Amino acid sequence: MQKTARLIPRGTDESRHVVERVQLVMDLTSQLNVLRHSDVDGRNSLLTEILGQPLPETTTIYPPFYCDYGLNLRLGDRVFVNQNCSFYDLGGITIGDHTMIGPGVTLCTAGHPVDPVARFDGITVSPINVGTNVWIGANATIAPGVTIGSGSVVAAGAVVATDVPPNSLVSSAGHIQRRDLGDAIHVNARKGLDTSSFQ
């Protein structure tokens, strides 16, 4: 179920803090994105500053990488984030264990009021939650407030604006559920195949 967006009004202490933090993180990500790929220590040091905590040892983020706030991004174990991803985490992003994120993926938790009269009143935020064992394909976009269920696959280029059930394959703008992947888990279990990576 999608979450109701919260408004951060313009001209408030909170909005001023957000602007200051965004400026800092933009500076840090610009430093991150010019490092040599082999400078893993430098990359991890900058990511620690951006996220406000060290990455889990088993998690990998390949630059270039962009985010706007950093402090509201939670990454599980064995998460892999490929190049050129943008995680706008002001509203909060949680990514579960064993999740793979392809190149060019955008996770965006912020927006503006839809009503034209209120559109410039501030920023709306709503969290994104990605379960465990999820694969998000290249250049997919996940909109504010979306939950992606564990075991699911989001096809390359999909625009996901509504929740994705667990163990589903979705594609296309707004996504179309193509099939339930739960059947594959049960078939593999009957064949004696290891299904632990699906759960």
PyMOL commands that set and color helices and strands:
alter all, ss='L'
color gray80, all
select helices_A, chain A and resi 13-32+40-51+182-190+196-198
alter helices_A, ss='H'
color red, helices_A
select strands_A, chain A and resi 6-9+60-61+65-67+73-75+80-81+85-88+93-95+100-101+106-108+110-111+122-125+128-130+135-136+141-142+147-148+153-154+159-160+168-171+176-180
alter strands_A, ss='S'
color yellow, strands_A
deselect
rebuild
show_as cartoon
